[in-house]
Amino acid sequence: MYKTRAEALEMLQMFLADLDNVPEDREIVICAPYTVLETLSKTLHGTRVMLGAQNVHWDAEGAYTGEISAPMLVELGVRYVIVGHSERRQYFGESDMTVNLRLRAAQKYGLIPILCVGESKQQRDSGETEELITSQLEEDLLGIDQQKLVIAYEPIWAIGTGETCDAKEANRIIGLIRSQLTNPDVSILYGGSVKPSNIDEIMAQPEIDGALVGGASLTASDFLRIAQYR
């Protein structure tokens, strides 16, 4: 929940000005608040940067005050949508059942969902990480087309804390996630205090296909450095 339309546009223009220095094979998606989607959609038209939203409701319309549907997002040129982010699970009562419904709705209307899974500090300390993530995947992916899907592993204890999951451990968990899938080619991202100082080590891991970037995406220079990982 950052940036007014003016602030988002200013940041995006700075980012696009240096986009030529980002290798062509890098896929870049900006998942912005609902209020700036239309503004960013117009600015991104004709560029290689794609637009994403941060959530989507499971019905196309209805008496769901405050919610946004997939057809509303599609109309704005949105291509991707985050589903099941840990903050939605933690603060807003998101369950694996509602995550599954949101995933189905996204795919029904042609959006590519970015499914987030991950464990809390308490769950990790209790040795429940593998069991929890396996359970999340089983419930979340029921009836989901894995050809049109992105998954993000985001250890909750590493989000916004400055504490990053060790790159090799993140690689191990992402390998575990991949082993649970029917489509091993699903892009699996790591998310959790990703920043310019650790992106190269993260992306050197063989199982990690990309990054779900939080705070570091709010500054054009930091986000560019992450997209330019070496």
C-alpha positions as CSV (number, residue, x, y, z in Angstrom):
1,M,0.0,0.0,0.0
2,Y,2.4,2.6,-1.3
3,K,2.3,5.6,-3.7
4,T,-0.3,8.0,-5.1
5,R,-0.8,8.1,-8.8
6,A,1.7,11.0,-9.2
7,E,4.3,9.2,-7.1
8,A,3.8,5.9,-8.9
9,L,4.1,7.6,-12.3
10,E,7.3,9.4,-11.3
11,M,8.9,6.2,-10.1
12,L,7.9,4.3,-13.2
13,Q,9.2,7.0,-15.6
14,M,12.6,6.8,-13.8
15,F,12.5,3.1,-14.1
16,L,11.7,3.0,-17.8
17,A,14.4,5.6,-18.6
18,D,17.0,3.1,-17.7
19,L,15.2,-0.1,-18.9
20,D,17.6,-0.5,-21.8
21,N,20.2,-1.7,-19.4
22,V,18.1,-4.6,-18.3
23,P,18.7,-7.8,-20.4
24,E,16.0,-8.6,-22.8
25,D,15.3,-12.0,-21.3
26,R,14.2,-10.6,-18.0
27,E,10.4,-10.6,-17.5
28,I,9.3,-7.6,-15.4
29,V,5.9,-7.2,-13.7
30,I,4.8,-4.3,-11.5
31,C,2.0,-5.3,-9.2
32,A,0.5,-1.9,-8.1
33,P,-2.4,-0.8,-5.9
34,Y,-5.8,-0.7,-7.6
35,T,-5.9,3.1,-7.6
36,V,-2.8,3.5,-9.9
37,L,-3.5,0.6,-12.3
38,E,-5.1,2.7,-15.0
39,T,-2.4,5.3,-14.9
40,L,0.4,2.7,-15.1
41,S,-1.4,0.7,-17.8
42,K,-1.4,3.7,-20.1
43,T,2.3,4.4,-19.4
44,L,3.4,0.8,-19.8
45,H,1.6,0.4,-23.1
46,G,4.1,-0.5,-25.8
47,T,6.9,-1.3,-23.2
48,R,8.2,-4.7,-22.1
49,V,7.0,-4.2,-18.5
50,M,3.8,-5.9,-17.7
51,L,1.1,-4.9,-15.2
52,G,-0.1,-6.9,-12.2
53,A,-2.6,-6.3,-9.4
54,Q,-2.2,-7.3,-5.7
55,N,-5.4,-9.3,-5.3
56,V,-8.5,-10.4,-7.1
57,H,-12.0,-11.5,-5.9
58,W,-13.4,-14.9,-6.8
59,D,-16.7,-13.7,-8.4
60,A,-17.1,-11.6,-11.5
61,E,-19.5,-9.3,-9.7
62,G,-21.7,-9.1,-6.6
63,A,-22.3,-7.6,-3.2
64,Y,-18.7,-7.6,-2.1
65,T,-18.0,-4.0,-1.0
66,G,-14.4,-3.1,-1.4
67,E,-13.4,-6.0,-3.6
68,I,-12.2,-6.0,-7.2
69,S,-13.1,-8.6,-9.8
70,A,-11.0,-10.2,-12.6
71,P,-13.0,-8.6,-15.4
72,M,-12.4,-5.2,-13.9
73,L,-8.6,-5.9,-13.9
74,V,-8.6,-7.3,-17.4
75,E,-10.3,-4.1,-18.7
76,L,-7.3,-2.1,-17.3
77,G,-4.8,-4.2,-19.1
78,V,-3.7,-6.2,-16.1
79,R,-1.9,-9.4,-17.0
80,Y,-0.8,-10.8,-13.6
81,V,-2.3,-10.9,-10.1
82,I,-0.8,-11.8,-6.7
83,V,-2.9,-14.3,-4.8
84,G,-2.5,-15.5,-1.2
85,H,0.2,-13.1,-0.2
86,S,1.2,-13.7,3.4
87,E,-0.1,-10.3,4.4
88,R,-3.5,-11.2,3.0
89,R,-3.4,-14.5,4.9
90,Q,-2.1,-12.9,8.1
91,Y,-4.2,-9.7,8.4
92,F,-7.3,-10.3,6.3
93,G,-8.2,-13.9,7.0
94,E,-7.2,-15.4,3.7
95,S,-7.5,-19.2,3.7
96,D,-6.3,-21.9,1.3
97,M,-10.0,-22.3,0.3
98,T,-10.4,-18.6,-0.7
99,V,-6.9,-18.6,-2.3
100,N,-8.0,-21.5,-4.5
101,L,-11.2,-19.6,-5.5
102,R,-9.2,-16.5,-6.4
103,L,-6.7,-18.6,-8.4
104,R,-9.6,-20.1,-10.4
105,A,-11.2,-16.7,-11.0
106,A,-7.9,-15.2,-12.2
107,Q,-7.3,-18.0,-14.7
108,K,-10.9,-18.1,-15.9
109,Y,-10.5,-14.5,-17.1
110,G,-7.0,-14.9,-18.6
111,L,-5.0,-13.5,-15.7
112,I,-1.8,-15.3,-14.7
113,P,-1.8,-15.7,-10.9
114,I,1.3,-15.4,-8.7
115,L,0.5,-17.8,-5.9
116,C,2.3,-17.1,-2.6
117,V,3.2,-19.8,-0.1
118,G,5.4,-19.8,2.9
119,E,5.8,-20.4,6.6
120,S,5.9,-18.2,9.7
121,K,8.9,-18.1,12.2
122,Q,7.0,-20.3,14.6
123,Q,6.2,-22.9,12.0
124,R,9.8,-22.9,10.8
125,D,11.2,-23.2,14.4
126,S,8.7,-26.1,15.0
127,G,10.0,-28.0,11.9
128,E,6.7,-27.6,10.1
129,T,7.9,-25.9,6.9
130,E,7.8,-28.8,4.5
131,E,4.5,-30.1,5.8
132,L,2.9,-26.7,5.7
133,I,4.0,-25.8,2.2
134,T,3.0,-29.2,0.9
135,S,-0.4,-28.7,2.4
136,Q,-0.8,-25.2,1.0
137,L,0.1,-26.4,-2.5
138,E,-2.4,-29.3,-2.3
139,E,-5.3,-27.1,-1.4
140,D,-4.4,-24.0,-3.3
141,L,-3.7,-25.7,-6.7
142,L,-6.9,-27.9,-6.7
143,G,-8.2,-27.6,-10.3
144,I,-5.6,-25.0,-11.3
145,D,-3.9,-25.0,-14.7
146,Q,-0.2,-25.2,-13.9
147,Q,0.7,-24.0,-17.4
148,K,-0.6,-20.6,-16.6
149,L,0.8,-20.0,-13.1
150,V,3.7,-18.5,-11.2
151,I,4.5,-19.4,-7.6
152,A,6.4,-17.3,-5.1
153,Y,8.0,-18.8,-2.0
154,E,7.9,-16.1,0.7
155,P,9.0,-17.1,4.2
156,I,6.9,-14.9,6.3
157,W,9.7,-14.4,8.9
158,A,11.8,-12.8,6.2
159,I,9.3,-10.3,4.8
160,G,10.1,-6.7,5.8
161,T,12.3,-7.8,8.6
162,G,15.6,-7.4,6.8
163,E,16.2,-11.1,7.6
164,T,16.7,-13.0,4.4
165,C,16.3,-16.7,4.1
166,D,19.7,-18.2,3.2
167,A,20.0,-18.5,-0.6
168,K,20.8,-22.2,-0.4
169,E,17.8,-22.9,1.9
170,A,15.5,-20.9,-0.3
171,N,16.8,-23.0,-3.2
172,R,16.0,-26.2,-1.3
173,I,12.4,-25.2,-0.4
174,I,11.8,-24.0,-4.0
175,G,13.1,-27.4,-5.2
176,L,10.6,-29.0,-2.8
177,I,7.8,-26.9,-4.3
178,R,8.8,-27.9,-7.8
179,S,8.7,-31.5,-6.8
180,Q,5.1,-31.2,-5.8
181,L,4.0,-29.8,-9.2
182,T,2.7,-31.6,-12.3
183,N,4.4,-28.9,-14.4
184,P,8.1,-28.6,-13.4
185,D,8.5,-25.6,-15.7
186,V,6.4,-23.3,-13.5
187,S,8.4,-20.2,-12.7
188,I,9.1,-20.1,-9.0
189,L,10.2,-16.9,-7.4
190,Y,11.8,-16.1,-4.0
191,G,10.3,-13.3,-2.0
192,G,11.5,-12.0,1.4
193,S,13.8,-9.0,1.9
194,V,15.1,-9.2,-1.6
195,K,17.4,-6.2,-2.2
196,P,20.3,-5.1,-4.5
197,S,22.9,-6.5,-2.1
198,N,21.6,-10.1,-2.2
199,I,19.9,-10.5,-5.5
200,D,23.0,-11.9,-7.3
201,E,23.4,-14.7,-4.7
202,I,19.7,-15.5,-4.8
203,M,19.5,-15.7,-8.6
204,A,22.7,-17.9,-8.7
205,Q,20.6,-20.7,-7.2
206,P,19.5,-23.3,-9.8
207,E,15.9,-23.7,-8.6
208,I,15.1,-20.0,-8.3
209,D,13.6,-18.4,-11.4
210,G,13.0,-14.9,-10.2
211,A,12.2,-12.6,-7.3
212,L,9.0,-11.2,-5.7
213,V,10.3,-7.8,-4.6
214,G,8.7,-5.8,-1.8
215,G,10.2,-2.7,-0.3
216,A,13.1,-2.5,-2.7
217,S,10.7,-2.1,-5.6
218,L,9.6,1.3,-4.3
219,T,12.8,2.9,-5.5
220,A,13.6,2.9,-9.2
221,S,17.4,2.5,-8.8
222,D,17.0,-0.4,-6.4
223,F,14.4,-2.1,-8.5
224,L,16.6,-1.6,-11.6
225,R,19.6,-3.2,-9.9
226,I,17.5,-6.2,-9.0
227,A,16.3,-6.6,-12.5
228,Q,19.9,-6.3,-13.7
229,Y,21.1,-9.2,-11.5
230,R,24.4,-10.7,-12.5
